[in-house]
Amino acid sequence: MLALVIRRILATIPVMAIVAIIVFSLLYLTPGDPAAVLAGEQASIEDINRLRSTLGLDQPFLVRFSQWIGGVFQGDLGISIFSQRPVMELIVQRLEPTIALTIASLFIAVTIAVPLGVIAAWRAGGLIDRMAMSFAVLGFSIPVFVLSYILIAVVSVDLKLLPVQGYVPIAYGIGPFLEHLILPALSLGIINAALIARITRTTMLEILNQDYIRAARAKGLSVRRVLIRHALKNAAIPIVTVIGISFALLISGVVVTETVFNIPGLGRLTVDAILRRDYPVIQGVILVFSATYVVVNLLIDLSYSLFDPRIKY
C-alpha cells in the first residue's frame, strides 16, 4: 500500500509541473503588455516601465519562473497587485465558504443521485426510470447560473424562505450558516446529481444482469439486500470515479455560483482577480484548484480496494 501511494504521488509531479508552467505563462499569454493594461490608459511610459520592473516583467522568463516556483515550494504565491497582500493569505481567508459549498453540493448530489440511479435501474423501462432519466437530461441541459436564478426567484423572492445571497461563517451559528448555504448548494448539487444518477443507473443495469444477482433473487433475499449489499457494492468503483469527476465540475461551478450568490469564496476571488487583472492571485488560485483536483483523484484511486476485494495494493 505504501509503495502504491509513493508511486501515485510521484506520478502527480509531472502533472503539477505542467500545470505550474501553464499557470505562470498566463501573464505572457495575455494579449498586449500586462504592465500597460494594469497601469491604465493615462499612465506615462515611465509609469509603465516602473510597473514592469516592479512585476519583474523585464527579467527573462526562466528567471522569473524559477523565482516563482521557489516561492511556491515555500508557501509563497506572490503579492496581490491590487491589495498588496500575500496571495496565500487571501486564499486562506476565502477557503471556508468554498469548502463548505463544495462539500454541501457533493453531499446533495450523492444523496439524490445514487438512490435515484439504483431505483431507476431496478425499475428499468418504467415510469420511475423515465422520470430519472428526464431529470438527468434536464440537469445536463440547464446551466448552473440559470438554475441559481430560478431558485432565487422562487424560493427567496416569491416564497421568502431563504436569503437571496451572502454568506455567514459557521462560527456565527449553524442556523444562519445553513440558511445562506442551502440555495447555492442546491444549485450545484442538482446539476452534478444528473451525471452521477445516469452513471449509477448504467452501472447498476449491467450488474443486475449478472448471474450472481439472479442467484441472490432466487434465494429469496429482499430487494433492499440485493440492491445494496450485492449490486451497489459491486457497482461502486464507476460510481466513485464519476463522483471524482463531479468534484472537478464543482470546482468550475463554484466560480459561477459564488458570483451569483455573492459568496466571498475562492470562486469570487478568481472573478474579482480576473476583472482587476491581478495575475498573482489568478495564478495562485488556479494552482490551488489544480492541486486539490489531483489530490482528490489520488484519494479516489486509493479507495478502490475498499470496494473491490480483488484489488490488492
Rosetta silent file (secondary structure, phi, psi, omega in degrees, C-alpha in Angstrom):
SEQUENCE: MLALVIRRILATIPVMAIVAIIVFSLLYLTPGDPAAVLAGEQASIEDINRLRSTLGLDQPFLVRFSQWIGGVFQGDLGISIFSQRPVMELIVQRLEPTIALTIASLFIAVTIAVPLGVIAAWRAGGLIDRMAMSFAVLGFSIPVFVLSYILIAVVSVDLKLLPVQGYVPIAYGIGPFLEHLILPALSLGIINAALIARITRTTMLEILNQDYIRAARAKGLSVRRVLIRHALKNAAIPIVTVIGISFALLISGVVVTETVFNIPGLGRLTVDAILRRDYPVIQGVILVFSATYVVVNLLIDLSYSLFDPRIKY
SCORE:     score description
SCORE:     0.000 S_00000001
   1 L     0.000  -45.247  179.468    0.000    0.000    0.000 S_00000001
   2 H   -62.388  -39.267  179.171    2.777    2.414    0.920 S_00000001
   3 H   -63.526  -38.780  179.091    4.589    1.649   -2.339 S_00000001
   4 H   -65.271  -43.834  179.722    1.431    2.427   -4.316 S_00000001
   5 H   -59.475  -42.722  179.822    0.940    5.739   -2.520 S_00000001
   6 H   -64.058  -42.994  179.199    4.537    6.704   -3.277 S_00000001
   7 H   -63.003  -42.486 -179.327    4.150    5.745   -6.961 S_00000001
   8 H   -65.502  -40.808  178.900    0.928    7.721   -7.277 S_00000001
   9 H   -64.075  -42.611  178.635    2.446   10.783   -5.620 S_00000001
  10 H   -63.662  -34.094 -179.942    5.483   10.596   -7.900 S_00000001
  11 H   -68.837  -24.276  179.761    3.146   10.319  -10.911 S_00000001
  12 H   -79.681  -16.053 -177.312    1.479   13.607   -9.953 S_00000001
  13 H   -62.106  -48.786  177.613    4.765   15.530  -10.025 S_00000001
  14 H   -61.599  -35.770  179.169    4.945   15.826  -13.862 S_00000001
  15 H   -62.890  -48.677 -179.439    1.267   16.796  -13.941 S_00000001
  16 H   -67.482  -30.034  177.037    1.717   19.565  -11.387 S_00000001
  17 H   -65.143  -43.905  178.661    4.896   20.718  -13.149 S_00000001
  18 H   -64.665  -42.916  178.716    2.992   21.168  -16.413 S_00000001
  19 H   -60.425  -43.228 -179.195    0.149   22.923  -14.574 S_00000001
  20 H   -62.022  -41.568  179.654    2.626   25.277  -12.877 S_00000001
  21 H   -64.384  -43.622 -179.286    4.237   26.195  -16.210 S_00000001
  22 H   -65.679  -44.307 -179.153    0.853   26.872  -17.842 S_00000001
  23 H   -61.556  -44.752 -179.269   -0.394   28.880  -14.861 S_00000001
  24 H   -67.372  -30.318 -178.514    2.742   31.011  -14.761 S_00000001
  25 H   -74.752   -8.132  179.745    2.573   31.533  -18.531 S_00000001
  26 H   -55.158  -38.503 -178.866   -0.847   33.181  -18.212 S_00000001
  27 H   -62.302  -35.948 -178.560    0.861   36.530  -17.814 S_00000001
  28 H   -83.496  -24.003  179.813    2.698   36.057  -21.110 S_00000001
  29 H   -81.291  -13.223  179.552   -0.342   34.656  -22.956 S_00000001
  30 L   -69.471  129.576  179.492   -2.387   37.765  -22.175 S_00000001
  31 L   -59.591  140.854  177.783   -2.742   39.992  -25.257 S_00000001
  32 L    80.287 -173.164 -179.721   -0.768   43.213  -25.096 S_00000001
  33 L   -89.208  114.637 -179.289    1.576   44.444  -22.407 S_00000001
  34 H   -57.443  -35.893  179.920    0.268   43.409  -18.952 S_00000001
  35 H   -65.243  -39.556  178.634    2.053   46.361  -17.337 S_00000001
  36 H   -67.219  -37.307  178.968    0.339   48.809  -19.700 S_00000001
  37 H   -66.446  -43.412 -178.694   -3.037   47.196  -19.011 S_00000001
  38 H   -69.942  -34.787 -177.327   -2.524   47.354  -15.259 S_00000001
  39 H   -72.707  -27.631  179.796   -1.202   50.927  -15.308 S_00000001
  40 L    97.452  167.106 -175.180   -4.221   52.248  -17.189 S_00000001
  41 L   -69.617  -26.485 -175.990   -4.699   54.436  -20.225 S_00000001
  42 L   -88.099   -1.055 -176.411   -3.490   57.616  -18.527 S_00000001
  43 L   -73.591  145.735  176.863   -0.146   56.146  -17.420 S_00000001
  44 L   -85.550  170.985  178.605    3.079   57.516  -18.874 S_00000001
  45 H   -62.603  -37.134  178.240    5.863   55.403  -20.351 S_00000001
  46 H   -63.966  -40.085  178.525    7.869   55.918  -17.161 S_00000001
  47 H   -64.256  -40.695 -179.680    4.964   54.623  -15.062 S_00000001
  48 H   -66.173  -44.010  179.288    4.627   51.564  -17.287 S_00000001
  49 H   -64.379  -37.329  178.109    8.357   50.831  -17.153 S_00000001
  50 H   -65.011  -40.172  178.152    8.338   51.250  -13.400 S_00000001
  51 H   -67.883  -37.762  177.023    5.453   48.810  -13.108 S_00000001
  52 H   -61.300  -39.919  179.144    7.215   46.360  -15.409 S_00000001
  53 H   -68.716  -37.988  178.877   10.230   46.485  -13.132 S_00000001
  54 H   -64.873  -41.267 -179.979    8.061   46.026  -10.033 S_00000001
  55 H   -78.929  -10.658 -178.609    6.354   42.987  -11.540 S_00000001
  56 L    79.150   18.161 -177.608    9.655   41.624  -12.767 S_00000001
  57 L   -73.037  -12.680  179.309    8.477   41.627  -16.390 S_00000001
  58 L   -85.720   -1.235  178.373   11.840   42.982  -17.514 S_00000001
  59 L   -96.431  156.147  178.369   13.520   39.744  -16.443 S_00000001
  60 L   -60.843  154.908 -176.902   13.826   36.586  -18.603 S_00000001
  61 H   -58.330  -47.314 -176.175   11.014   34.036  -18.375 S_00000001
  62 H   -64.236  -35.689  178.867   13.140   31.283  -16.839 S_00000001
  63 H   -65.854  -46.568 -179.595   14.488   33.617  -14.152 S_00000001
  64 H   -66.475  -39.268 -179.829   11.009   34.748  -13.149 S_00000001
  65 H   -66.182  -41.495  179.611    9.626   31.204  -13.257 S_00000001
  66 H   -63.947  -38.082  177.805   12.428   29.853  -11.064 S_00000001
  67 H   -66.854  -42.137 -178.190   11.796   32.627   -8.532 S_00000001
  68 H   -67.045  -47.101 -177.923    8.047   31.998   -8.560 S_00000001
  69 H   -67.306  -32.174  175.007    8.276   28.193   -8.277 S_00000001
  70 H   -64.055  -39.192  176.080   10.829   28.577   -5.492 S_00000001
  71 H   -67.202  -36.272  178.861    8.341   30.704   -3.599 S_00000001
  72 H   -59.957  -44.345  179.308    5.577   28.141   -4.233 S_00000001
  73 H   -62.881  -22.219  178.794    7.626   25.411   -2.546 S_00000001
  74 L   -98.325    6.492 -179.295    7.919   27.729    0.465 S_00000001
  75 L    82.081   14.459 -179.469    4.196   28.511    0.518 S_00000001
  76 L  -107.319  110.744 -179.612    4.679   31.937   -1.068 S_00000001
  77 L   -98.799   10.858  177.953    2.393   32.534   -4.074 S_00000001
  78 L   102.789 -174.023 -178.543    3.384   36.159   -4.510 S_00000001
  79 E  -115.622  134.265  177.593    1.813   39.510   -3.655 S_00000001
  80 L   -64.241  131.540  179.086   -1.546   40.709   -4.927 S_00000001
  81 L   -68.274  -35.644 -174.261   -1.148   43.656   -7.289 S_00000001
  82 L   -79.608  -48.997 -174.649   -4.478   45.162   -6.236 S_00000001
  83 L   -98.391  -11.050 -178.344   -4.446   44.733   -2.437 S_00000001
  84 L    59.607   31.576  176.711   -0.678   44.423   -1.891 S_00000001
  85 L  -115.894  154.510  178.646   -1.320   41.451    0.405 S_00000001
  86 E   -58.677  136.777 -178.854    0.171   37.935    0.155 S_00000001
  87 H   -62.554  -40.407  179.275   -1.816   35.732   -2.225 S_00000001
  88 H   -59.829  -38.598  178.118   -1.689   32.802    0.209 S_00000001
  89 H   -63.759  -42.407  178.304   -3.272   34.980    2.894 S_00000001
  90 H   -63.598  -40.335 -179.248   -6.110   35.947    0.541 S_00000001
  91 H   -66.493  -44.287 -179.546   -6.678   32.291   -0.403 S_00000001
  92 H   -61.681  -38.510  179.471   -6.747   31.105    3.231 S_00000001
  93 H   -65.765  -26.930 -177.010   -9.307   33.793    4.087 S_00000001
  94 L   -99.463    4.126 -174.301  -11.602   32.579    1.296 S_00000001
  95 H   -69.216  -43.725 -172.827  -11.255   28.837    1.922 S_00000001
  96 H   -56.764  -50.062 -179.469  -14.160   28.276    4.328 S_00000001
  97 H   -60.505  -40.307 -178.355  -17.021   29.363    2.013 S_00000001
  98 H   -68.834  -43.780  178.691  -15.653   27.354   -0.925 S_00000001
  99 H   -63.615  -43.928  179.786  -15.010   24.208    1.117 S_00000001
 100 H   -62.121  -44.188 -179.522  -18.454   24.443    2.751 S_00000001
 101 H   -66.053  -41.914 -179.329  -20.185   24.960   -0.594 S_00000001
 102 H   -65.277  -46.423 -179.433  -18.277   22.129   -2.283 S_00000001
 103 H   -64.887  -44.471 -179.558  -18.936   19.597    0.497 S_00000001
 104 H   -64.143  -40.875 -179.968  -22.612   20.530    0.784 S_00000001
 105 H   -65.917  -42.744  179.568  -23.104   20.370   -3.003 S_00000001
 106 H   -66.195  -37.818  177.477  -21.383   16.992   -3.270 S_00000001
 107 H   -63.240  -44.889  178.859  -23.446   15.659   -0.366 S_00000001
 108 H   -63.385  -43.205 -178.451  -26.682   16.789   -2.026 S_00000001
 109 H   -61.925  -47.401 -178.548  -25.624   15.359   -5.388 S_00000001
 110 H   -67.883  -41.036 -179.116  -24.706   11.931   -3.985 S_00000001
 111 H   -62.112  -37.545  179.453  -27.774   11.800   -1.724 S_00000001
 112 H   -80.792  -46.107 -166.318  -30.086   12.458   -4.657 S_00000001
 113 H   -75.154  -44.403 -174.761  -28.274   10.674   -7.469 S_00000001
 114 H   -64.458  -52.063  176.315  -27.248    7.290   -6.044 S_00000001
 115 H   -60.377  -38.153 -179.643  -30.699    6.226   -4.738 S_00000001
 116 H   -65.207  -42.343  178.409  -32.316    7.626   -7.875 S_00000001
 117 H   -66.725  -38.605  178.786  -29.953    5.721  -10.156 S_00000001
 118 H   -65.172  -46.833 -179.902  -30.383    2.481   -8.201 S_00000001
 119 H   -65.499  -38.730  179.196  -34.185    2.681   -8.269 S_00000001
 120 H   -63.491  -39.071  177.922  -34.183    3.634  -11.963 S_00000001
 121 H   -68.728  -39.452  179.466  -32.075    0.581  -12.785 S_00000001
 122 H   -65.569  -35.774  179.118  -34.279   -1.690  -10.683 S_00000001
 123 L  -107.958   43.887 -176.728  -37.383   -0.359  -12.458 S_00000001
 124 L   -56.895  130.981  179.530  -35.745   -0.064  -15.884 S_00000001
 125 L    88.028   -9.007 -178.869  -38.218    0.967  -18.562 S_00000001
 126 L   -90.321 -172.279 -177.411  -40.830    2.036  -16.030 S_00000001
 127 H   -65.452  -43.406 -179.872  -42.182    5.413  -15.026 S_00000001
 128 H   -62.070  -40.554  179.233  -39.550    5.992  -12.328 S_00000001
 129 H   -62.539  -45.528 -179.528  -36.787    5.177  -14.804 S_00000001
 130 H   -65.694  -38.212  178.322  -38.130    7.602  -17.394 S_00000001
 131 H   -66.874  -39.602  179.628  -38.532   10.343  -14.788 S_00000001
 132 H   -64.724  -43.284  179.974  -34.993    9.789  -13.518 S_00000001
 133 H   -70.317  -32.207  174.134  -33.510    9.968  -16.990 S_00000001
 134 H   -64.351  -40.045  176.361  -35.571   13.070  -17.769 S_00000001
 135 H   -61.831  -41.180 -179.686  -34.098   14.624  -14.631 S_00000001
 136 H   -64.194  -44.586  179.277  -30.598   13.656  -15.821 S_00000001
 137 H   -63.855  -41.530  179.588  -31.120   15.204  -19.256 S_00000001
 138 H   -64.064  -39.847  178.953  -32.564   18.343  -17.684 S_00000001
 139 H   -64.517  -37.044  176.800  -29.605   18.575  -15.320 S_00000001
 140 H   -68.533  -28.811 -169.896  -27.168   18.347  -18.225 S_00000001
 141 H   -87.648  -29.636 -174.989  -29.060   20.995  -20.185 S_00000001
 142 L   -89.281  122.776  173.709  -29.529   23.766  -17.603 S_00000001
 143 L   -63.917  151.303 -174.940  -26.501   25.976  -16.869 S_00000001
 144 H   -63.929  -33.614 -178.344  -25.800   26.375  -13.184 S_00000001
 145 H   -72.067  -30.352  176.973  -26.375   30.144  -13.222 S_00000001
 146 H   -67.463  -46.481  177.339  -29.834   29.682  -14.790 S_00000001
 147 H   -61.535  -36.905  179.451  -30.853   27.190  -12.096 S_00000001
 148 H   -61.920  -46.117 -179.633  -29.433   29.546   -9.470 S_00000001
 149 H   -68.022  -33.237  176.755  -31.593   32.451  -10.643 S_00000001
 150 H   -64.525  -45.696  178.414  -34.659   30.198  -10.830 S_00000001
 151 H   -63.166  -40.242  178.142  -34.141   29.074   -7.232 S_00000001
 152 H   -62.176  -45.133 -177.611  -33.590   32.663   -6.117 S_00000001
 153 H   -64.626  -41.910 -175.705  -36.778   33.828   -7.854 S_00000001
 154 H   -81.173  -54.093 -171.746  -38.950   31.012   -6.485 S_00000001
 155 H   -78.119  -43.013 -174.220  -37.533   30.261   -3.036 S_00000001
 156 H   -89.057  -48.136 -174.300  -36.158   33.649   -1.985 S_00000001
 157 H   -79.993  -50.216 -176.568  -38.223   36.266   -3.829 S_00000001
 158 H   -78.046  -53.357 -176.170  -41.637   34.594   -4.125 S_00000001
 159 L   -86.641  -18.592  179.125  -41.738   32.288   -1.094 S_00000001
 160 L    53.825   44.125 -178.596  -39.299   34.330    1.013 S_00000001
 161 L   -93.871  -33.478 -175.589  -37.959   31.171    2.663 S_00000001
 162 L  -134.360  156.986  177.884  -34.206   31.710    2.313 S_00000001
 163 L   -61.982  150.901 -179.547  -31.837   34.675    1.857 S_00000001
 164 L   -70.208  -43.952 -176.343  -31.170   35.806   -1.690 S_00000001
 165 L  -157.383  179.082  178.745  -27.403   35.930   -1.359 S_00000001
 166 L   103.482  174.910 -179.527  -24.483   36.297    1.012 S_00000001
 167 L  -147.576  137.748  176.823  -22.598   34.004    3.350 S_00000001
 168 L  -118.952  121.156  179.265  -22.469   33.648    7.135 S_00000001
 169 L   -58.515  151.946 -178.078  -19.454   31.815    8.639 S_00000001
 170 H   -63.466  -22.175  179.547  -20.219   28.731   10.698 S_00000001
 171 H   -65.963  -19.986 -179.090  -18.751   30.484   13.747 S_00000001
 172 H   -91.010    5.772  177.251  -21.829   32.753   13.807 S_00000001
 173 L   123.885  142.286 -179.561  -24.225   29.830   14.230 S_00000001
 174 H   -65.561  -39.612 -177.491  -25.352   26.712   12.367 S_00000001
 175 H   -58.988  -60.190  178.261  -28.771   28.183   11.551 S_00000001
 176 H   -60.417  -34.251  178.565  -27.642   31.307    9.671 S_00000001
 177 H   -60.745  -48.533 -178.749  -24.793   29.309    8.122 S_00000001
 178 H   -70.686  -36.429  179.911  -27.155   26.724    6.605 S_00000001
 179 H   -57.521  -40.439 -178.593  -29.758   29.316    5.580 S_00000001
 180 H   -84.438  -13.336 -175.973  -27.245   31.040    3.326 S_00000001
 181 H   -97.027  -22.762 -171.480  -25.702   27.788    2.072 S_00000001
 182 H   -61.764  -50.982 -175.856  -28.788   25.795    1.031 S_00000001
 183 H   -62.649  -51.852  178.130  -29.628   27.586   -2.232 S_00000001
 184 H   -62.360  -35.789  178.306  -26.123   27.692   -3.741 S_00000001
 185 H   -66.885  -38.765  176.357  -25.508   24.096   -2.638 S_00000001
 186 H   -63.783  -40.522 -179.706  -28.786   23.004   -4.266 S_00000001
 187 H   -58.726  -48.710  179.660  -27.837   24.797   -7.490 S_00000001
 188 H   -73.780  -39.593 -175.918  -24.549   22.945   -7.769 S_00000001
 189 H   -64.945  -42.767 -178.984  -25.819   19.697   -6.261 S_00000001
 190 H   -65.449  -41.676  179.452  -28.746   19.235   -8.631 S_00000001
 191 H   -61.209  -45.275 -177.792  -26.597   19.871  -11.699 S_00000001
 192 H   -77.476  -23.296  176.559  -23.980   17.324  -10.632 S_00000001
 193 H   -63.931  -29.057 -179.401  -26.589   14.811   -9.452 S_00000001
 194 H   -61.492  -46.374  179.801  -27.675   14.386  -13.068 S_00000001
 195 H   -65.870  -45.209 -178.110  -24.319   12.930  -14.127 S_00000001
 196 H   -64.803  -40.201  179.598  -23.968   10.691  -11.065 S_00000001
 197 H   -63.306  -40.870 -178.732  -27.536    9.372  -11.427 S_00000001
 198 H   -66.351  -44.661  179.057  -27.006    8.474  -15.074 S_00000001
 199 H   -66.585  -39.489  178.471  -23.740    6.614  -14.419 S_00000001
 200 H   -61.101  -44.772  179.281  -25.252    4.859  -11.385 S_00000001
 201 H   -62.034  -47.226 -178.109  -28.195    3.617  -13.448 S_00000001
 202 H   -61.128  -44.456 -179.727  -25.980    2.404  -16.300 S_00000001
 203 H   -67.375  -42.626  179.956  -23.611    0.565  -13.971 S_00000001
 204 H   -65.083  -37.200  177.074  -26.418   -0.958  -11.918 S_00000001
 205 H   -59.260  -42.287  178.856  -28.177   -2.221  -15.048 S_00000001
 206 H   -65.923  -41.433 -178.798  -25.047   -4.105  -16.014 S_00000001
 207 H   -69.079  -40.446 -176.615  -24.619   -5.568  -12.523 S_00000001
 208 H   -65.633  -16.198  178.115  -28.288   -6.552  -12.169 S_00000001
 209 L   -91.973    2.399 -179.958  -27.986   -8.768  -15.246 S_00000001
 210 L   -77.505  156.474 -176.873  -25.190  -10.837  -13.700 S_00000001
 211 H   -64.717  -38.070 -177.093  -25.767  -14.464  -12.689 S_00000001
 212 H   -67.986  -24.588  174.760  -24.956  -13.935   -9.013 S_00000001
 213 H   -72.373  -40.594  176.298  -27.729  -11.322   -8.791 S_00000001
 214 H   -62.582  -38.954  178.634  -30.197  -13.811  -10.265 S_00000001
 215 H   -64.978  -39.721  178.739  -28.979  -16.380   -7.731 S_00000001
 216 H   -64.302  -38.789  177.043  -29.493  -13.901   -4.897 S_00000001
 217 H   -66.275  -40.906 -178.797  -33.043  -13.271   -6.072 S_00000001
 218 H   -64.330  -28.283  177.985  -33.695  -16.994   -6.356 S_00000001
 219 L   -73.227  -10.366  179.572  -32.619  -17.464   -2.732 S_00000001
 220 L    88.416   17.701  178.009  -35.437  -15.162   -1.709 S_00000001
 221 L   -65.761  149.332  179.827  -33.295  -12.277   -0.499 S_00000001
 222 L   -65.918  155.712  179.990  -35.087   -8.986   -0.031 S_00000001
 223 H   -59.842  -41.660 -179.621  -34.925   -6.367   -2.756 S_00000001
 224 H   -60.474  -43.139 -178.475  -33.094   -3.984   -0.420 S_00000001
 225 H   -68.789  -39.255  178.839  -30.408   -6.554    0.362 S_00000001
 226 H   -64.401  -45.051 -176.145  -29.942   -7.486   -3.291 S_00000001
 227 H   -69.150  -45.940 -172.593  -29.656   -3.885   -4.417 S_00000001
 228 H   -85.267  -51.982 -171.923  -27.427   -2.538   -1.650 S_00000001
 229 H   -76.534  -35.213 -175.159  -25.323   -5.437   -0.430 S_00000001
 230 H  -101.508  -51.934 -173.303  -24.792   -7.270   -3.721 S_00000001
 231 H   -78.380  -54.092 -174.292  -25.430   -4.922   -6.669 S_00000001
 232 H   -63.496  -37.722  179.991  -24.448   -1.459   -5.397 S_00000001
 233 H   -61.397  -40.297 -179.202  -21.271   -2.702   -3.717 S_00000001
 234 H   -80.431  -13.908  176.909  -20.023   -4.211   -6.979 S_00000001
 235 L   -97.262    6.724 -170.088  -21.035   -1.106   -8.937 S_00000001
 236 H   -69.208  -35.113 -173.496  -19.211    1.222   -6.545 S_00000001
 237 H   -62.036  -50.650  176.302  -15.978    1.722   -8.496 S_00000001
 238 H   -61.817  -34.497 -179.410  -17.512    3.506  -11.542 S_00000001
 239 H   -67.588  -44.340  177.566  -19.765    5.496   -9.221 S_00000001
 240 H   -62.064  -38.190  179.018  -16.845    6.619   -7.042 S_00000001
 241 H   -62.930  -44.298 -178.597  -14.936    7.548  -10.200 S_00000001
 242 H   -70.717  -27.266  174.059  -17.749    9.731  -11.515 S_00000001
 243 H   -64.803  -37.599  175.261  -18.038   11.385   -8.099 S_00000001
 244 H   -63.624  -40.298  176.245  -14.399   12.380   -8.540 S_00000001
 245 H   -63.671  -39.169  178.678  -15.234   13.802  -11.965 S_00000001
 246 H   -62.283  -32.455  177.632  -18.141   15.663  -10.381 S_00000001
 247 H   -61.619  -40.044  177.085  -15.700   17.219   -7.952 S_00000001
 248 H   -63.897  -39.081  177.862  -13.859   18.745  -10.920 S_00000001
 249 H   -66.566  -34.000  177.996  -17.167   20.069  -12.244 S_00000001
 250 H   -63.964  -38.064  179.723  -17.896   21.534   -8.821 S_00000001
 251 H   -59.723  -44.441  178.726  -14.634   23.476   -8.917 S_00000001
 252 H   -71.502  -34.845 -179.633  -15.652   25.153  -12.172 S_00000001
 253 H   -71.962  -27.308  179.553  -19.243   25.620  -10.980 S_00000001
 254 H   -60.340  -37.403 -178.649  -18.137   27.259   -7.735 S_00000001
 255 H   -59.565  -45.562 -179.075  -16.780   30.242   -9.674 S_00000001
 256 H   -72.353  -45.862 -175.074  -20.188   30.959  -11.212 S_00000001
 257 H   -64.174  -43.006  179.858  -22.271   30.077   -8.157 S_00000001
 258 H   -65.277  -30.433  177.573  -20.258   32.204   -5.741 S_00000001
 259 H   -71.067  -43.212 -178.916  -20.598   35.144   -8.110 S_00000001
 260 H   -64.633  -44.393 -175.723  -24.385   34.739   -8.420 S_00000001
 261 L   -94.000    7.220  176.925  -24.936   34.344   -4.666 S_00000001
 262 L    54.764   49.680  179.091  -22.244   36.875   -3.681 S_00000001
 263 L   -97.206  125.673 -175.872  -20.311   34.317   -1.623 S_00000001
 264 L   -80.841   63.454  179.685  -16.800   35.501   -0.678 S_00000001
 265 L  -108.390 -165.239 -178.595  -15.015   32.276   -1.609 S_00000001
 266 H   -67.461  -32.801  177.917  -12.225   31.293   -3.967 S_00000001
 267 H   -63.408  -46.015  177.516  -14.548   31.453   -6.971 S_00000001
 268 H   -65.440  -38.034  176.971  -15.478   35.057   -6.247 S_00000001
 269 H   -61.070  -39.433  178.773  -11.819   35.835   -5.571 S_00000001
 270 H   -64.356  -45.926 -179.913  -10.956   34.438   -9.005 S_00000001
 271 H   -61.834  -46.050  179.572  -13.589   36.530  -10.777 S_00000001
 272 H   -61.947  -39.524  179.910  -12.515   39.706   -8.972 S_00000001
 273 H   -66.664  -37.511  178.392   -8.858   38.995   -9.788 S_00000001
 274 H   -65.893  -44.079 -179.875   -9.662   38.475  -13.475 S_00000001
 275 H   -63.974  -32.797 -179.891  -11.617   41.734  -13.658 S_00000001
 276 H   -92.491   -3.599 -175.729   -8.720   43.580  -11.985 S_00000001
 277 L    56.435   43.234  178.430   -6.070   41.627  -13.929 S_00000001
 278 L   -87.852   82.917 -169.915   -4.493   40.665  -10.627 S_00000001
 279 H   -62.113  -40.445  177.524   -2.267   37.974  -12.153 S_00000001
 280 H   -58.442  -38.547  178.946   -0.549   36.701   -8.971 S_00000001
 281 H   -68.418  -43.384  178.660   -3.960   35.966   -7.426 S_00000001
 282 H   -59.244  -47.129  179.790   -5.206   34.266  -10.601 S_00000001
 283 H   -60.858  -44.092 -177.762   -2.088   32.110  -10.754 S_00000001
 284 H   -64.925  -44.527 -178.256   -2.316   31.200   -7.077 S_00000001
 285 H   -66.530  -44.061  179.300   -5.997   30.228   -7.139 S_00000001
 286 H   -62.356  -39.779  178.628   -5.673   28.131  -10.304 S_00000001
 287 H   -63.871  -41.219  178.597   -2.663   26.346   -8.840 S_00000001
 288 H   -65.401  -43.871  177.538   -4.597   25.579   -5.636 S_00000001
 289 H   -59.571  -44.624 -178.358   -7.607   24.303   -7.619 S_00000001
 290 H   -64.444  -44.274  179.715   -5.364   22.080   -9.746 S_00000001
 291 H   -63.836  -39.828  178.409   -3.511   20.656   -6.747 S_00000001
 292 H   -62.769  -42.857  179.655   -6.807   19.940   -4.983 S_00000001
 293 H   -63.028  -41.498  178.874   -8.161   18.106   -8.023 S_00000001
 294 H   -63.938  -42.855 -179.248   -5.018   15.965   -8.266 S_00000001
 295 H   -65.537  -42.292  179.760   -5.165   15.080   -4.553 S_00000001
 296 H   -62.797  -43.392  178.487   -8.856   14.153   -4.706 S_00000001
 297 H   -66.463  -32.589  174.746   -8.306   11.860   -7.674 S_00000001
 298 H   -63.909  -43.732  179.156   -5.373   10.259   -5.852 S_00000001
 299 H   -64.838  -39.028  178.037   -7.611    9.535   -2.852 S_00000001
 300 H   -65.179  -40.823  178.019  -10.313    8.083   -5.105 S_00000001
 301 H   -60.467  -42.429 -178.508   -7.757    5.877   -6.808 S_00000001
 302 H   -72.506  -20.965 -177.534   -6.545    4.573   -3.459 S_00000001
 303 L   -81.307   -8.265 -176.339  -10.106    3.925   -2.273 S_00000001
 304 H   -58.998  -35.041 -177.417  -10.821    1.311   -4.966 S_00000001
 305 H   -65.984  -19.788  178.653   -9.542   -1.510   -2.751 S_00000001
 306 H   -73.222  -24.945 -175.684  -12.292   -0.733   -0.229 S_00000001
 307 H  -103.856  -21.928 -179.089  -15.000   -1.588   -2.772 S_00000001
 308 L  -128.878  108.448 -178.003  -13.416   -4.434   -4.721 S_00000001
 309 L   -66.342  -14.621  178.153  -11.586   -7.143   -2.739 S_00000001
 310 L   -73.127  -18.450  179.453   -9.914   -8.323   -5.944 S_00000001
 311 L   -89.576  113.750 -179.351   -7.856   -5.115   -5.973 S_00000001
 312 L  -117.826  129.261  177.783   -4.867   -5.564   -3.686 S_00000001
 313 L  -106.404    0.000    0.000   -2.289   -2.856   -3.067 S_00000001
